[in-house]
Amino acid sequence: MRRDLAVGGLSALLFEVPSASMAAQVAIADPYTDRYLRVCEVMGSGYFYIPQSDICLRVTGSVEYDVAAGPDVYTGKPSKTWKQTAKAALQLDTKAETELGILSTYFGIEGSFADGADDGIAFSGATIELSGWEVGATDSQFDTWLGSAGNVLDDDVVPYAGGMTNQVNYTAFLGSGLSVLIGAEQGTKDESGDQGEESEKLQADDHLIDSYVPHLVGGVKLGKDWGAIATVLGYDSVAKEFAAKVRLDVQLNDSVSAFLMGGYQSDHEKPNYFGAWDGTYAAWSGISASLSPKATFNSQIALADSGTYALAINVDYEAVPGFIITPELDYVSFGAVSQSDFDDALGGVVSIKREF
């Protein structure tokens, strides 16, 4: 009896102890599996895996403080004191591999406090992308397909596009640097951006579609080692007018790049969502040159055949990575048919920005 008990007890001990040890190991290991973020290198810099998923997330944003002096270069209106604005922006990007390709999402918000008034927090975009398709709200492809304008703060004194809009678009990458875009856009009621000349064309509700026919946009782009050439065409289904732009970017050497962009609209007397400038024709051109590892000189000149032209020069100085100080000088001569009550304006601004 005692021998049997002893053998049984020994057997129990031999079989029980490893089991308890294994259980302890599992219990210890589990809590640590999700304590550390894994870098998602395959999706690019700054992405990491969301714990317990295959989705890669990137969080970016900025905090900026601007101080300006002189007249408003968009309107010519004089100012008796400093104009000060604090801004903040936050963007979330996600990417995940699927059987249909990379599934991407974007969401952004921004807010500002300007000259003693809280402008609140505003929605700045939300999109979903898959297999070349993009749906959601973001800036018009008439703007982003060509990369806006130059690398100056006030690049839209002569405006070059409409504002943010709900849209559906498709981009096909054909190889050898060639890509093609087609899209449909809703337009917008809010023309608070990109209206430098304060054209009377830019009235609220003018550019929001009022039928089941959307605004249409299409573009072609060729990118090479030397730079790129691209064109975009937009048709406003409300005004029944169209506008077009062509842009050439050239990398002159390792330190200097230049661009030239021209715009045309079919009837400048009618409100046009895509042709935001005054006059039939407009042009923008600029140069960026690296002065040192920390400093870059940027310039832009823009003109519209209404007679308005604008010149801007600045220097981006990156004191430490992600901390950029930009002093900029702007001069605008308002054309005879512009909506400004002033002949010209000379102003300056200093931007202090932290990007992350």
VOGU-3710 file (C-alpha; in Angstrom, 3 decimals, decimal comma):
1> mrrdlavggl> 0,000/0,000/0,000  2,623/2,483/1,018  4,760/1,480/-1,945  1,857/2,083/-4,303  1,190/5,464/-2,728  4,827/6,346/-2,969  5,001/5,352/-6,610  1,760/7,211/-7,324  3,015/10,264/-5,518  6,304/10,172/-7,394
11> sallfevpsa> 4,465/9,771/-10,690  2,220/12,701/-9,874  5,219/14,816/-8,988  7,044/13,924/-12,193  4,045/14,801/-14,354  2,694/17,752/-12,375  5,856/19,798/-11,954  6,655/20,253/-15,679  3,041/21,184/-16,350  3,097/23,841/-13,679
21> smaaqvaiad> 6,406/25,130/-15,010  5,068/25,323/-18,574  1,952/27,118/-17,411  4,075/29,621/-15,560  6,171/30,223/-18,663  3,088/30,872/-20,789  1,593/33,164/-18,178  4,795/35,190/-18,049  5,276/35,408/-21,809  1,794/36,524/-22,832
31> pytdrylrvc> 1,730/40,005/-21,276  4,941/41,010/-23,057  3,886/40,175/-26,611  2,003/43,458/-27,144  4,013/45,785/-24,937  6,411/46,825/-27,674  5,592/48,469/-30,996  7,002/46,799/-34,066  8,419/48,981/-36,822  6,640/48,565/-40,165
41> evmgsgyfyi> 9,555/49,221/-42,492  7,833/47,861/-45,590  5,351/50,787/-45,599  7,955/53,501/-45,205  9,478/55,722/-42,559  7,488/56,356/-39,388  5,050/53,452/-39,690  4,565/50,888/-36,914  2,228/47,935/-36,503  -0,917/48,443/-34,458
51> pqsdiclrvt> -0,695/45,761/-31,709  -2,466/42,483/-32,534  -3,008/43,493/-36,172  -1,302/43,652/-39,550  -2,227/47,329/-39,984  0,593/49,860/-40,094  -0,015/53,301/-38,565  1,859/56,581/-38,895  1,142/59,680/-36,812  2,417/63,006/-38,146
61> gsveydvaag> 1,651/66,630/-37,486  2,969/70,091/-36,790  2,760/73,068/-34,462  3,402/76,467/-36,048  3,625/80,083/-34,933  3,512/82,892/-37,519  4,184/86,599/-37,020  3,415/88,938/-39,940  3,904/92,648/-40,556  2,696/95,001/-43,269
71> pdvytgkpsk> -0,471/94,943/-45,376  -2,373/91,746/-46,117  -0,761/90,564/-49,356  -3,988/88,828/-50,398  -6,174/91,941/-50,205  -3,814/94,908/-49,813  -5,594/95,957/-46,623  -3,189/97,819/-44,273  -2,456/96,561/-40,771  -1,596/98,747/-37,783
81> twkqtakaal> -0,022/95,992/-35,715  1,561/92,563/-35,820  -0,594/89,701/-37,060  0,000/86,564/-35,032  -1,284/83,042/-35,626  -0,694/79,769/-33,801  -1,594/76,601/-35,708  -1,640/72,885/-35,031  -2,282/69,950/-37,352  -2,516/66,196/-36,826
91> qldtkaetel> -2,595/63,470/-39,491  -3,131/59,717/-39,202  -2,156/57,362/-42,033  -2,776/53,615/-42,091  -1,637/50,995/-44,586  -2,215/47,256/-44,818  -1,379/44,607/-47,390  -4,407/42,870/-48,942  -5,044/40,553/-51,872  -6,156/43,646/-53,839
101> gilstyfgie> -3,058/45,669/-53,029  -2,213/48,224/-50,336  -5,281/49,479/-48,448  -4,602/53,011/-47,180  -6,545/55,526/-45,130  -5,852/59,150/-44,224  -7,452/61,420/-41,643  -6,468/64,949/-40,675  -7,589/67,782/-38,416  -6,194/71,269/-37,893
111> gsfadgaddg> -6,878/74,316/-35,778  -5,618/77,849/-35,262  -5,718/80,825/-32,910  -5,321/84,065/-34,860  -5,085/87,616/-33,510  -6,914/86,892/-30,274  -9,649/84,717/-31,778  -10,018/80,952/-31,639  -10,738/79,701/-35,139  -11,607/76,269/-33,789
121> iafsgatiel> -10,670/72,817/-35,026  -11,421/72,028/-38,657  -11,598/68,844/-40,675  -8,716/68,750/-43,169  -9,317/65,498/-45,016  -10,363/61,841/-44,892  -9,662/59,372/-47,698  -9,513/55,646/-48,460  -7,240/54,259/-51,199  -7,110/50,801/-52,760
131> sgwevgatds> -5,811/49,542/-56,105  -5,469/53,040/-57,540  -8,918/54,181/-56,363  -9,315/57,025/-53,880  -12,574/58,121/-52,230  -13,276/60,729/-49,572  -12,649/64,402/-48,905  -9,363/66,085/-49,800  -8,029/68,908/-51,964  -9,163/68,932/-55,575
141> qfdtwlgsag> -7,056/66,833/-57,938  -6,838/69,968/-60,094  -4,512/71,157/-57,322  -2,742/68,080/-55,962  -2,075/66,318/-59,287  0,419/69,064/-60,151  1,705/69,545/-56,603  0,146/72,963/-55,887  2,686/75,731/-56,663  6,050/76,752/-55,145
151> nvldddvvpy> 7,799/76,262/-51,797  6,773/79,619/-50,338  4,300/80,275/-47,537  1,957/82,523/-49,557  1,979/80,518/-52,779  -1,681/81,169/-53,664  -1,876/84,979/-53,801  -2,705/84,285/-57,429  -4,954/81,265/-56,747  -4,502/78,080/-58,749
161> aggmtnqvny> -7,396/75,759/-57,757  -10,628/75,296/-55,838  -10,773/74,025/-52,270  -11,309/70,691/-50,545  -14,041/68,497/-51,989  -15,669/65,092/-51,741  -14,399/63,041/-54,657  -13,819/59,702/-56,337  -10,728/59,293/-58,500  -8,616/56,591/-60,080
171> taflgsglsv> -4,904/56,701/-60,923  -3,351/54,192/-63,318  0,423/53,716/-63,235  1,437/52,650/-66,733  5,166/52,176/-66,171  8,260/54,154/-67,200  7,110/57,033/-64,975  3,796/57,546/-66,809  0,519/57,838/-64,880  -3,041/58,835/-65,759
181> ligaeqgtkd> -5,802/60,263/-63,530  -9,582/60,437/-63,884  -11,949/61,721/-61,214  -15,343/63,105/-60,247  -15,703/65,874/-57,641  -18,584/67,506/-55,764  -17,123/70,980/-55,387  -17,463/73,036/-52,224  -19,479/75,774/-50,558  -16,483/77,034/-48,598
191> esgdqgeese> -14,003/79,039/-50,643  -11,939/80,148/-47,645  -8,716/78,891/-49,216  -6,861/79,616/-52,445  -8,617/82,904/-53,171  -5,732/85,358/-53,094  -7,207/87,963/-55,417  -10,591/87,718/-53,647  -12,227/87,341/-57,024  -15,970/87,975/-57,155
201> klqaddhlid> -16,176/84,647/-58,979  -15,550/82,827/-55,723  -18,982/83,062/-54,170  -20,369/80,512/-51,722  -22,475/77,787/-53,379  -21,172/78,669/-56,854  -19,096/75,515/-57,113  -21,207/72,870/-55,373  -22,890/70,606/-57,923  -26,671/71,011/-58,132
211> syvphlvggv> -27,478/67,902/-60,188  -26,292/64,313/-60,553  -23,549/65,437/-62,941  -20,243/65,869/-61,043  -17,326/68,116/-61,817  -14,873/66,086/-63,903  -11,091/66,097/-63,725  -8,397/64,236/-65,631  -4,632/64,357/-65,857  -1,473/62,854/-67,312
221> klgkdwgaia> 1,967/62,870/-65,681  5,441/61,755/-66,743  8,116/61,566/-64,058  11,801/61,023/-64,802  15,149/61,477/-63,078  15,431/64,997/-64,510  12,022/66,053/-63,162  8,452/65,776/-64,406  5,903/67,185/-66,816  2,191/66,991/-66,072
231> tvlgydsvak> -1,136/68,387/-67,183  -4,614/68,460/-65,669  -8,028/69,381/-67,087  -11,148/70,208/-65,076  -14,754/70,619/-66,230  -17,169/72,558/-64,003  -20,573/70,932/-64,549  -22,436/73,882/-62,994  -20,758/76,687/-64,951  -20,317/74,378/-67,953
241> efaakvrldv> -16,793/75,747/-68,384  -13,365/74,149/-68,214  -9,864/75,025/-67,044  -6,475/73,451/-67,690  -2,963/73,647/-66,269  0,439/72,368/-67,394  3,474/72,099/-65,117  7,142/71,414/-65,796  9,555/70,520/-62,971  13,294/70,352/-63,634
251> qlndsvsafl> 16,063/69,176/-61,311  18,899/71,382/-62,563  21,509/69,739/-60,323  21,773/68,204/-56,861  21,110/71,576/-55,218  18,793/73,526/-57,541  15,307/72,787/-58,868  12,835/74,928/-60,809  9,221/74,784/-61,933  6,988/76,545/-64,439
261> mggyqsdhek> 3,191/76,229/-64,468  0,589/77,820/-66,722  -3,194/77,941/-66,447  -6,067/78,656/-68,847  -9,827/78,867/-68,354  -12,503/79,046/-71,009  -14,499/82,017/-69,653  -13,111/84,117/-66,816  -16,384/86,052/-66,525  -18,241/82,992/-65,198
271> pnyfgawdgt> -17,673/81,290/-61,824  -15,439/78,268/-62,355  -14,477/75,817/-59,624  -11,190/74,894/-61,279  -10,143/78,242/-62,795  -9,821/80,172/-59,532  -7,626/83,001/-60,866  -8,763/86,329/-62,346  -8,433/86,479/-66,105  -8,150/83,892/-68,838
281> yaawsgisas> -4,487/83,038/-68,297  -2,211/82,735/-65,269  1,342/81,549/-64,683  3,498/80,522/-61,724  7,249/79,896/-61,616  9,832/79,346/-58,921  13,296/78,167/-57,936  14,555/76,306/-54,865  18,270/76,143/-54,071  20,062/74,429/-51,218
291> lspkatfnsq> 22,392/76,952/-49,565  23,734/74,571/-46,925  22,709/71,309/-45,256  20,330/73,353/-43,080  19,194/76,239/-45,314  17,172/76,321/-48,550  16,307/79,408/-50,595  12,877/79,463/-52,269  11,278/81,946/-54,644  8,078/82,236/-56,652
301> ialadsgtya> 6,599/84,707/-59,100  2,970/84,488/-60,190  0,855/86,571/-62,536  -2,631/86,661/-64,000  -3,714/88,481/-67,129  -6,001/90,596/-64,948  -2,769/92,494/-64,269  -2,003/91,105/-60,816  1,457/89,722/-60,128  3,038/88,466/-56,918
311> lainvdyeav> 6,626/87,828/-55,848  7,707/85,833/-52,788  11,141/84,864/-51,462  12,075/82,980/-48,313  14,705/80,846/-46,622  13,815/77,594/-44,856  16,293/77,099/-42,026  16,104/73,724/-40,268  17,900/74,477/-37,007  17,522/70,884/-35,825
321> pgfiitpeld> 15,633/68,036/-37,512  11,926/68,892/-37,570  12,347/72,484/-36,319  12,115/74,981/-39,198  12,323/78,779/-39,142  11,164/80,547/-42,320  11,387/84,318/-42,864  9,495/85,362/-46,013  9,039/88,611/-47,935  6,036/89,105/-50,264
331> yvsfgavsqs> 5,204/91,813/-52,782  1,947/92,035/-54,759  0,865/94,474/-57,459  -2,898/94,350/-57,918  -4,233/94,601/-61,437  -6,713/97,195/-62,629  -9,535/94,635/-62,768  -8,711/92,852/-59,503  -11,089/93,117/-56,558  -8,558/94,909/-54,338
341> dfddalggvv> -9,011/98,599/-53,508  -5,238/99,023/-53,259  -2,467/99,288/-55,824  0,082/97,036/-54,160  1,216/95,463/-50,898  4,572/94,659/-49,324  4,551/92,374/-46,314  6,684/89,964/-44,385  6,120/86,926/-42,198  8,262/84,731/-39,969
351> sikref> 7,116/81,158/-39,457  8,412/78,973/-36,625  7,350/75,375/-37,165  7,849/72,052/-35,431  7,082/69,011/-37,561  6,812/65,483/-36,207
//
